[in-house]
Amino acid sequence: MPYEYECHQCEVRSPRRHDQRAQADADQDEHRAAAHGGLAPAAGDGVRRVHAESRGDGRLPAGWPWALAFFLALLLANCWGR
């Protein structure tokens, strides 16, 4: 899963998502050095795991409308048969 850095004080995120946590940690160190004098911001910051963009960024899988239509068709077929 990809990683990204986020600074809550500046409301800044990594310019891109990284496959390895060490790369996102490097983004954190660079931002702290440039914007906060090398210190952690007062409002907090951190590296977090995020879903791949192709999955809708963690909300619903990309094919959810098809899955919903399939389950509704199954439900209707079950009700119709009774």
N, C-alpha and C positions, 0 to 999 in steps of 0.2 A: 504494500500500500504506500502511496506517496506521503511525503511529509511537507509541511510548510511552516514558516515562521510568522508569528503575528505579534505586533506591538500594540497593546491596548491604549497606551497613552497617545501615540501618534496616529493610531488607526491605520497602520501600514502592515501589509502582508508581503511575503516573499514574491519577487517578480515571477517566479515559476515554481512549480512543485518539483520536489526532488525524490528520487527513488531511495536514497539513503539518508538516514537521520543525520549523519555527520555533515552532509552538505547543507541541510537546513540549519544545523548548529553554527556553521560558518556564516550563513546569512545573519543569524542572530548576533554573532560577535561583530560582524561588519557594521550592522545597524547600531548596536550599542556604542561602538567606537565613534561612529560618525555623528550620531544624534544625541547621545547621552554621556559623552566623555568616558566611555568604557564601562559605565555602571548600569545596573538594571534599572529600568524606568519605574517611577513610583506607582503607576497604575498596573504594572505587571506586563509580562510578555512570556512567550514560550513557543515551543515547537510542538505541533500536534499532527496526528495521523489524519489524513483526509481520504475520502473515496476518490477513485479515478473519475475524471470528468465525463467519461463515456457512460458512467452509471448515473448521471444526473446530480453529481456532487453529493451523494448520500441521501438524497430525498427518496425517490422511487426509482427502481430499475427502468432502463430506457424503454422496455417493451411492456410496461404496465397496462396500457390501454388494451392490448391484445389479450393479456392474461385476464383482465376484467371481463372482456367480451366472452372469452372462453368459459369462465366460471358462471356468468349469467346464462349462457346457452345451456350449460349443464343443469343449472337450477331450473330453468324453464322446461327442459326435457324431462326432468324428474317430476315436476308438477303436472305436466301434460299427460304423462303416462298413468296417473292415478285416477 
